[in-house]
């Protein structure tokens, strides 16, 4: 039987009452207080036992005659021990009550504690003497002939006296009180058990769902790995023949294979341009697959930020002129050198600038700027309540601003996802694969920096790249 089946069976037993234990239903301290109050009220010794014989409450004192016999007479002491054992074994029977008389003449009244048709324990009232007892019984003398009759009689008569009917009435009061206590205890236990079972079932469901989610995650992770491997392999295989196509188109355009008509030159020029676009796409796929697999090499050296920005502006200026867009730069004087990979940082700025050119209309402006700032580059949501203890770090902030169509707030985090485009319709005016910004984000994070997007009022967008100055040190 499984653990779950045992737990379910236990709940059923608690519900049906077949697995109830007196010690589980009642609080011992409360039960002891109740027993003590009855003892003080009626003067009757009272002990309460579980069905297994565990003493749960004791509101009684050792009778003086018992102490005397146990201390002075060895045979009487042994007989008293047998009396205790016999009282515990008394069967209350169908009536739920039974009496046992000690050799000293003291009477024990044993009452069954029953709940929901099942016996859970016993109450033992006594010992007490019947009112008619005036002298030492012969049974005491039979057990201990050498007893001091005068002393024993004096101590015996100190035992509480009660009629049998009175003791039964006390027992009935006790049963009614215990019924209320047991009902309340059972209700609380059942409520707690059902709540525990509900929590356990919810936890089991959560574990199953978590297991399924983990399986789905592992499968998606494996599929993502296969996808990256596929992209890397296909891109690499396409790159070689595509390079040949571009090379031969250049040779044709230069007239190496002979003179061509104007129309033929246009065709060759188109082949070359589309080949360059396809090569750019393949290079992006290769970079993305390397970034995802962690195999992209980043070789860091000291980088002059001004030279980097100037190089990017010179590179994109011909394209900007064709589109009627002005490209400007503003680099603060005296900037310290940046520790990074100049090739990858150039790729970051080229991607951002080219992206800005695509979305800037004719007559617009794309502005690159760089300055020194002091910033906390730790994750924004990982403060742990220690924001005031953070130290600021010097960093270079590079901004690429345009006055184009801008980016909606809801899209500002999504644009960094691979293959995501704000306008993904087949009729979009601006082309692209949706890889550029994803590569930018990964390259910037590879330099321990971050990239964010701001609005460029009254229109347009600003991409902000923040890069720390000092190289990471290992502790």
Backbone torsions as a table, in degrees:
resi	resn	phi	psi	omega
1	UNK	NA	134.2	-177.9
2	UNK	-73.6	163.8	177.6
3	UNK	-61.2	-40.5	-180.0
4	UNK	-61.9	-40.5	179.9
5	UNK	-65.6	-38.4	177.5
6	UNK	-64.1	-41.9	179.7
7	UNK	-63.7	-41.0	179.7
8	UNK	-66.5	-39.0	178.8
9	UNK	-64.8	-38.7	179.5
10	UNK	-62.7	-39.3	178.8
11	UNK	-66.2	-40.8	177.6
12	UNK	-62.3	-41.7	-179.8
13	UNK	-65.0	-41.0	177.5
14	UNK	-64.0	-37.6	-179.8
15	UNK	-67.7	-41.9	-177.4
16	UNK	-84.5	-12.8	177.3
17	UNK	88.2	7.2	-176.3
18	UNK	-86.6	-5.0	-179.4
19	UNK	-125.2	22.2	-177.4
20	UNK	-77.7	141.6	175.2
21	UNK	-124.3	138.2	-177.3
22	UNK	-59.7	-40.3	-177.5
23	UNK	-68.3	-17.8	176.8
24	UNK	-87.1	-25.7	-174.6
25	UNK	-87.4	-23.8	-174.5
26	UNK	-120.0	152.1	173.6
27	UNK	-89.0	125.6	-173.0
28	UNK	-62.2	-41.2	-179.1
29	UNK	-64.5	-41.5	178.3
30	UNK	-65.7	-39.2	179.5
31	UNK	-65.8	-39.1	178.7
32	UNK	-65.6	-39.8	178.0
33	UNK	-63.5	-40.3	178.2
34	UNK	-63.7	-45.6	-179.9
35	UNK	-62.1	-41.2	-179.7
36	UNK	-65.1	-39.0	179.5
37	UNK	-65.7	-38.1	176.9
38	UNK	-66.4	-39.8	179.8
39	UNK	-63.7	-43.3	179.4
40	UNK	-67.9	-33.4	-177.4
41	UNK	-75.1	-43.6	-174.2
42	UNK	-107.5	-10.5	-179.4
43	UNK	70.2	19.6	-176.2
44	UNK	-106.5	125.0	176.0
45	UNK	-58.6	142.1	-177.3
46	UNK	-144.8	131.3	172.7
47	UNK	-129.6	144.1	179.2
48	UNK	-123.3	126.3	-178.2
49	UNK	-117.9	149.6	170.5
50	UNK	-77.0	171.1	-179.2
51	UNK	-64.7	-25.6	178.5
52	UNK	-84.9	2.8	178.1
53	UNK	90.6	9.8	179.8
54	UNK	-80.0	125.7	179.7
55	UNK	-73.5	117.1	-178.0
56	UNK	-101.3	-29.4	-179.9
57	UNK	-150.5	141.0	-178.0
58	UNK	-140.7	107.9	177.4
59	UNK	-120.7	70.2	-177.7
60	UNK	-156.3	159.9	174.8
61	UNK	-121.6	149.5	179.6
62	UNK	-63.2	122.9	178.1
63	UNK	-55.4	144.0	-177.7
64	UNK	-59.0	-37.3	-179.7
65	UNK	-65.2	-33.8	179.4
66	UNK	-68.8	-41.9	179.1
67	UNK	-63.0	-40.8	-179.1
68	UNK	-63.8	-47.5	-177.2
69	UNK	-66.9	-39.1	-178.6
70	UNK	-68.6	-29.8	-177.8
71	UNK	-84.4	-35.4	-171.0
72	UNK	-101.4	-25.1	-170.2
73	UNK	-132.1	118.2	-174.8
74	UNK	-67.6	-43.5	-178.7
75	UNK	-66.2	-37.5	178.3
76	UNK	-66.9	-36.2	178.4
77	UNK	-62.4	-44.4	178.3
78	UNK	-63.7	-39.1	179.5
79	UNK	-65.4	-36.1	178.3
80	UNK	-65.4	-37.4	177.3
81	UNK	-64.3	-37.4	177.1
82	UNK	-67.1	-33.9	178.4
83	UNK	-63.9	-44.8	179.7
84	UNK	-58.7	-44.6	179.3
85	UNK	-64.3	-42.1	-178.7
86	UNK	-65.6	-39.5	179.4
87	UNK	-62.5	-40.6	179.8
88	UNK	-64.6	-24.2	-176.6
89	UNK	-95.7	-0.6	-178.0
90	UNK	-63.0	131.2	178.0
91	UNK	-94.3	115.8	-179.3
92	UNK	-64.5	-16.7	177.4
93	UNK	71.5	-168.9	-177.3
94	UNK	-66.0	-32.3	-179.9
95	UNK	-70.8	-21.6	-179.7
96	UNK	83.5	8.1	-179.9
97	UNK	-143.3	145.1	175.7
98	UNK	-157.6	156.7	-178.8
99	UNK	-120.6	152.8	176.6
100	UNK	-139.2	131.2	-177.6
101	UNK	-105.9	126.4	179.0
102	UNK	-77.4	158.4	178.0
103	UNK	-62.9	-16.2	177.0
104	UNK	-82.3	-8.7	-176.9
105	UNK	99.2	-10.7	178.1
106	UNK	-72.0	142.5	-176.7
107	UNK	-110.5	137.2	174.2
108	UNK	-110.0	131.4	177.8
109	UNK	-109.6	113.9	-176.0
110	UNK	-101.6	125.8	-177.0
111	UNK	-122.5	130.3	178.6
112	UNK	-73.2	138.7	172.8
113	UNK	-100.6	110.8	-176.6
114	UNK	-120.5	146.2	177.6
115	UNK	-147.0	127.5	178.1
116	UNK	54.9	39.7	176.0
117	UNK	79.6	8.9	-178.3
118	UNK	-128.8	136.4	-179.3
119	UNK	-80.3	125.1	-177.0
120	UNK	-107.8	-18.2	-177.5
121	UNK	177.8	-165.3	-177.1
122	UNK	-143.3	148.0	170.5
123	UNK	-109.6	135.3	178.4
124	UNK	-117.9	112.2	175.9
125	UNK	-99.1	131.3	179.7
126	UNK	119.7	-178.3	10.7
127	UNK	-79.3	150.0	175.0
128	UNK	-139.4	159.1	-179.7
129	UNK	-101.3	139.6	170.6
130	UNK	-63.3	148.3	-177.7
131	UNK	-57.6	-27.1	-175.9
132	UNK	-77.3	-12.1	-177.5
133	UNK	-70.8	122.7	-179.2
134	UNK	-123.5	-15.3	-173.7
135	UNK	-143.2	174.3	178.5
136	UNK	-69.4	130.4	179.2
137	UNK	-72.7	156.4	179.9
138	UNK	-64.1	-27.7	-179.3
139	UNK	-62.8	-32.8	178.1
140	UNK	-69.8	-41.5	179.4
141	UNK	-69.1	-30.1	178.5
142	UNK	-67.5	-35.8	179.6
143	UNK	-77.3	-39.8	-176.1
144	UNK	-136.4	85.3	-177.3
145	UNK	-63.9	-26.4	-174.5
146	UNK	-88.4	11.0	-176.3
147	UNK	-67.2	147.8	174.5
148	UNK	-75.9	105.4	-172.1
149	UNK	-61.8	-43.3	-177.2
150	UNK	-63.9	-48.8	-179.1
151	UNK	-65.4	-42.4	-178.9
152	UNK	-64.5	-40.2	-179.9
153	UNK	-64.2	-42.9	-179.6
154	UNK	-60.7	-42.8	-179.7
155	UNK	-72.8	-36.9	-178.8
156	UNK	-62.7	-43.1	-176.1
157	UNK	-70.6	-6.1	173.9
158	UNK	-80.5	-10.8	-179.6
159	UNK	-66.8	142.7	179.5
160	UNK	-57.0	145.0	179.1
161	UNK	-114.7	143.0	178.1
162	UNK	-162.8	148.0	174.7
163	UNK	-78.4	155.4	-179.6
164	UNK	-59.2	-41.0	-179.1
165	UNK	-64.7	-38.3	178.9
166	UNK	-64.0	-41.8	179.3
167	UNK	-63.6	-38.5	178.3
168	UNK	-64.0	-38.1	178.6
169	UNK	-65.5	-42.5	177.0
170	UNK	-60.4	-41.9	179.6
171	UNK	-62.5	-38.7	178.6
172	UNK	-64.1	-42.5	176.2
173	UNK	-59.5	-42.6	179.8
174	UNK	-63.1	-41.9	-179.3
175	UNK	-63.4	-42.7	179.0
176	UNK	-61.9	-44.6	179.3
177	UNK	-62.6	-43.9	179.8
178	UNK	-66.0	-35.5	177.8
179	UNK	-58.6	-43.2	178.1
180	UNK	-64.1	-43.2	179.3
181	UNK	-63.9	-43.3	-178.9
182	UNK	-66.5	-38.9	179.4
183	UNK	-63.1	-45.8	178.9
184	UNK	-63.6	-42.2	179.5
185	UNK	-64.6	-42.1	179.7
186	UNK	-64.6	-40.8	178.9
187	UNK	-61.5	-45.8	179.8
188	UNK	-65.3	-41.8	-179.7
189	UNK	-65.3	-42.8	-179.7
190	UNK	-64.5	-42.7	178.3
191	UNK	-61.9	-45.0	179.5
192	UNK	-64.0	-41.9	-178.3
193	UNK	-66.7	-41.9	179.5
194	UNK	-67.3	-37.6	176.5
195	UNK	-64.0	-43.5	178.7
196	UNK	-62.7	-42.2	178.8
197	UNK	-63.8	-39.0	178.6
198	UNK	-64.5	-43.7	178.1
199	UNK	-63.5	-42.1	179.7
200	UNK	-62.6	-40.9	179.3
201	UNK	-67.0	-41.0	177.7
202	UNK	-63.3	-40.3	179.1
203	UNK	-65.5	-38.8	178.4
204	UNK	-63.6	-44.1	177.8
205	UNK	-62.0	-41.2	179.8
206	UNK	-63.3	-39.8	178.1
207	UNK	-63.4	-41.8	179.5
208	UNK	-64.0	-45.1	179.2
209	UNK	-64.9	-38.9	178.7
210	UNK	-64.1	-38.7	177.3
211	UNK	-63.7	-41.9	178.9
212	UNK	-66.3	-40.1	177.8
213	UNK	-64.1	-38.5	179.2
214	UNK	-65.2	-41.1	177.3
215	UNK	-62.5	-43.8	179.3
216	UNK	-64.2	-40.1	178.9
217	UNK	-63.3	-45.6	179.8
218	UNK	-60.9	-41.0	179.9
219	UNK	-66.8	-43.8	178.3
220	UNK	-63.4	-37.1	177.9
221	UNK	-63.9	-41.9	178.4
222	UNK	-66.6	-41.2	177.5
223	UNK	-63.6	-38.3	178.3
224	UNK	-64.7	-39.1	177.7
225	UNK	-64.4	-43.8	179.0
226	UNK	-63.9	-38.8	178.1
227	UNK	-62.1	-43.9	179.9
228	UNK	-64.1	-42.3	177.8
229	UNK	-62.9	-39.8	179.8
230	UNK	-64.4	-46.6	179.5
231	UNK	-60.9	-42.7	-179.1
232	UNK	-64.1	-43.1	-178.7
233	UNK	-66.9	-48.7	-179.1
234	UNK	-63.1	-43.7	-179.0
235	UNK	-61.7	-42.0	-179.7
236	UNK	-65.6	-41.0	-179.5
237	UNK	-69.6	-31.2	179.9
238	UNK	-77.6	-27.1	-172.9
239	UNK	-65.2	-40.0	-176.8
240	UNK	-64.3	-54.2	178.4
241	UNK	-65.1	-30.8	-179.7
242	UNK	-67.8	-36.9	177.0
243	UNK	-61.4	-39.7	177.7
244	UNK	-64.3	-42.2	179.4
245	UNK	-60.4	-46.4	-179.9
246	UNK	-63.3	-42.1	-179.5
247	UNK	-63.0	-45.2	-179.6
248	UNK	-68.8	-33.4	177.1
249	UNK	-65.7	-37.1	177.1
250	UNK	-64.1	-42.4	-179.9
251	UNK	-65.0	-38.8	177.4
252	UNK	-64.1	-42.1	-179.6
253	UNK	-64.8	-30.4	180.0
254	UNK	-82.8	-5.3	176.8
255	UNK	84.1	15.3	-179.0
256	UNK	-62.4	-34.6	-178.9
257	UNK	-92.3	9.4	179.9
258	UNK	117.4	167.3	-178.8
259	UNK	-70.8	147.5	178.6
260	UNK	-126.3	157.7	175.0
261	UNK	-73.7	168.2	179.6
262	UNK	-61.3	-40.4	-179.3
263	UNK	-66.0	-39.9	178.0
264	UNK	-64.5	-39.9	177.8
265	UNK	-62.7	-38.3	176.7
266	UNK	-62.6	-41.2	178.9
267	UNK	-63.1	-44.5	-179.6
268	UNK	-64.9	-39.9	178.9
269	UNK	-63.1	-39.3	177.8
270	UNK	-64.9	-42.5	177.3
271	UNK	-58.9	-43.0	-178.3
272	UNK	-65.8	-45.1	-178.7
273	UNK	-63.9	-45.8	-179.7
274	UNK	-67.7	-33.4	175.9
275	UNK	-64.4	-40.4	177.6
276	UNK	-64.0	-39.9	177.5
277	UNK	-62.7	-43.8	179.4
278	UNK	-66.5	-37.3	177.3
279	UNK	-64.4	-39.0	177.6
280	UNK	-62.5	-41.7	177.6
281	UNK	-62.7	-45.1	-179.3
282	UNK	-64.4	-39.5	178.3
283	UNK	-63.8	-39.7	177.2
284	UNK	-63.0	-42.0	178.5
285	UNK	-63.1	-41.4	178.2
286	UNK	-63.2	-44.9	178.9
287	UNK	-61.7	-43.7	-179.2
288	UNK	-62.3	-44.2	-179.8
289	UNK	-64.7	-36.6	178.0
290	UNK	-69.4	-38.6	178.2
291	UNK	-65.3	-41.1	-179.6
292	UNK	-67.5	-35.3	-179.4
293	UNK	-87.5	-8.3	179.0
294	UNK	76.7	21.2	-178.1
295	UNK	-104.2	1.7	179.3
296	UNK	-74.3	123.0	-178.3
297	UNK	-76.2	132.0	176.1
298	UNK	-121.8	112.6	-177.3
299	UNK	-108.0	106.9	-173.3
300	UNK	-93.2	137.3	173.6
301	UNK	-142.7	179.8	174.5
302	UNK	-73.9	127.1	-176.3
303	UNK	-117.7	131.1	175.1
304	UNK	-84.9	113.3	-173.7
305	UNK	-63.4	-40.6	-179.9
306	UNK	-59.7	-44.5	178.8
307	UNK	-64.3	-37.9	-179.7
308	UNK	-63.8	-46.3	179.8
309	UNK	-64.9	-42.5	-180.0
310	UNK	-62.0	-41.0	178.8
311	UNK	-61.5	-42.9	-179.5
312	UNK	-65.8	-43.0	179.6
313	UNK	-61.6	-44.4	179.1
314	UNK	-63.2	-35.5	-178.1
315	UNK	-69.0	-41.3	-175.1
316	UNK	-90.3	-8.9	-175.8
317	UNK	-58.6	-44.1	178.8
318	UNK	-59.3	-43.0	178.8
319	UNK	-65.2	-39.6	-179.6
320	UNK	-63.7	-40.5	179.8
321	UNK	-63.6	-39.6	179.0
322	UNK	-61.7	-34.0	-177.6
323	UNK	-91.3	-2.6	179.2
324	UNK	72.7	31.7	-179.2
325	UNK	-114.7	138.6	178.8
326	UNK	-92.9	132.6	177.4
327	UNK	-113.1	125.0	-179.8
328	UNK	-123.5	162.6	177.2
329	UNK	-139.5	147.9	179.5
330	UNK	-145.6	100.0	-178.0
331	UNK	-109.7	124.5	-179.8
332	UNK	-61.3	143.7	-178.7
333	UNK	-73.2	147.5	174.3
334	UNK	73.4	24.1	178.6
335	UNK	-67.8	136.2	175.9
336	UNK	-69.8	162.7	179.1
337	UNK	-71.1	148.5	-178.1
338	UNK	-102.3	135.5	179.2
339	UNK	-87.8	106.6	-177.5
340	UNK	-170.6	-179.6	178.2
341	UNK	-91.5	111.1	-175.7
342	UNK	-61.1	-35.2	-179.9
343	UNK	-65.8	-44.2	-178.5
344	UNK	-73.6	-35.4	176.9
345	UNK	-67.8	-36.8	175.2
346	UNK	-63.4	-39.7	177.7
347	UNK	-62.5	-38.3	178.2
348	UNK	-61.5	-51.6	-177.2
349	UNK	-68.1	-36.3	177.3
350	UNK	-63.7	-42.9	178.8
351	UNK	-62.9	-44.9	-179.0
352	UNK	-66.5	-42.1	-179.2
353	UNK	-68.7	-43.2	178.1
354	UNK	-62.8	-38.1	177.9
355	UNK	-64.5	-40.8	178.1
356	UNK	-64.7	-38.8	179.2
357	UNK	-63.3	-37.3	-178.0
358	UNK	-62.8	-36.0	-173.7
359	UNK	-102.5	9.7	178.5
360	UNK	-104.8	125.0	-178.6
361	UNK	-72.4	166.6	178.9
362	UNK	-58.3	135.4	-177.6
363	UNK	91.3	-4.2	-179.5
364	UNK	-84.3	-176.6	-176.5
365	UNK	-135.3	139.1	170.8
366	UNK	-117.1	122.8	-174.2
367	UNK	-118.2	127.4	174.1
368	UNK	-104.3	136.5	178.3
369	UNK	-143.8	155.7	179.2
370	UNK	-144.5	140.4	179.2
371	UNK	-154.3	166.3	178.5
372	UNK	-95.1	131.6	179.2
373	UNK	-134.6	172.6	174.2
374	UNK	-120.5	123.4	-170.6
375	UNK	-147.5	156.2	173.3
376	UNK	-98.4	114.1	-175.8
377	UNK	-93.5	5.8	178.3
378	UNK	-73.1	158.8	-178.5
379	UNK	-56.5	141.2	-174.8
380	UNK	-65.4	-31.3	-175.3
381	UNK	-98.9	12.3	-175.5
382	UNK	-115.2	49.0	-176.4
383	UNK	-85.3	-31.0	-180.0
384	UNK	58.5	21.4	179.4
385	UNK	79.1	11.3	-176.1
386	UNK	-114.7	31.9	-177.0
387	UNK	-58.7	-40.6	-175.4
388	UNK	-68.9	-18.3	-177.6
389	UNK	-93.1	-4.1	-179.3
390	UNK	-70.9	148.3	176.0
391	UNK	-105.8	143.6	179.4
392	UNK	-79.9	153.8	-177.7
393	UNK	-128.4	134.9	177.0
394	UNK	-67.9	141.3	-177.6
395	UNK	-150.0	160.1	173.9
396	UNK	-98.5	128.3	176.9
397	UNK	-108.8	119.5	178.3
398	UNK	-112.2	126.6	-176.8
399	UNK	-117.1	134.4	174.6
400	UNK	-118.2	106.8	-174.2
401	UNK	-112.4	142.2	175.2
402	UNK	-134.3	165.5	176.5
403	UNK	-116.5	41.8	-178.9
404	UNK	-87.5	-141.8	-172.8
405	UNK	-80.8	-13.7	178.8
406	UNK	77.6	177.2	-178.5
407	UNK	-128.5	125.3	177.9
408	UNK	-59.2	149.5	-178.8
409	UNK	-56.8	-38.9	-177.2
410	UNK	-67.3	-17.4	-176.5
411	UNK	-101.5	-5.8	-170.2
412	UNK	-65.6	-27.3	177.2
413	UNK	-93.6	-26.3	-176.5
414	UNK	-74.7	-26.9	-175.7
415	UNK	-64.9	-15.5	179.1
416	UNK	-87.8	-2.7	176.1
417	UNK	-78.3	144.6	-179.4
418	UNK	-62.4	135.3	176.6
419	UNK	68.7	6.5	179.6
420	UNK	-87.0	138.3	177.0
421	UNK	-136.0	140.9	-179.4
422	UNK	-60.5	-45.5	175.9
423	UNK	-107.9	99.8	-177.3
424	UNK	-99.0	10.5	-178.9
425	UNK	-73.0	160.6	-179.0
426	UNK	-72.3	-11.0	-177.5
427	UNK	-105.1	13.3	-177.2
428	UNK	-62.5	148.5	-174.7
429	UNK	-83.6	-27.2	-176.6
430	UNK	-106.3	127.8	179.6
431	UNK	-82.3	-177.8	179.7
432	UNK	136.6	163.2	-177.4
433	UNK	-102.1	-12.9	-176.6
434	UNK	81.8	16.8	-179.5
435	UNK	-98.5	-26.5	-171.5
436	UNK	-55.7	-51.5	-176.7
437	UNK	-70.6	-32.6	175.9
438	UNK	-62.9	-41.8	177.7
439	UNK	-66.4	-40.2	177.8
440	UNK	-57.4	-50.0	-177.4
441	UNK	-59.6	-44.5	-177.8
442	UNK	-68.6	-38.3	178.7
443	UNK	-67.8	-40.2	178.5
444	UNK	-64.4	-44.1	178.2
445	UNK	-64.9	-29.7	174.7
446	UNK	-66.3	-17.4	175.0
447	UNK	-102.0	17.6	179.0
448	UNK	64.2	25.0	179.3
449	UNK	-111.6	-166.2	177.5
450	UNK	-150.1	156.9	179.8
451	UNK	-127.4	133.6	-179.5
452	UNK	-133.3	171.1	-179.2
453	UNK	-124.2	134.6	175.4
454	UNK	-124.7	160.1	174.5
455	UNK	-78.3	144.0	176.7
456	UNK	-110.3	88.1	-175.7
457	UNK	-63.8	138.8	6.1
458	UNK	-86.0	-10.4	178.3
459	UNK	-153.5	160.4	179.5
460	UNK	103.2	-172.9	-177.7
461	UNK	-140.0	155.7	177.6
462	UNK	-127.0	121.2	173.5
463	UNK	-94.8	124.7	-176.2
464	UNK	-113.0	117.4	178.2
465	UNK	-106.5	121.4	179.9
466	UNK	-114.3	121.6	-175.3
467	UNK	-126.8	127.9	178.9
468	UNK	-68.0	152.5	-176.8
469	UNK	-81.5	-46.2	-171.6
470	UNK	-86.7	147.2	177.0
471	UNK	-71.4	151.0	179.7
472	UNK	-67.5	139.9	177.6
473	UNK	-111.5	142.8	179.6
474	UNK	-91.4	130.6	-180.0
475	UNK	-84.7	NA	NA
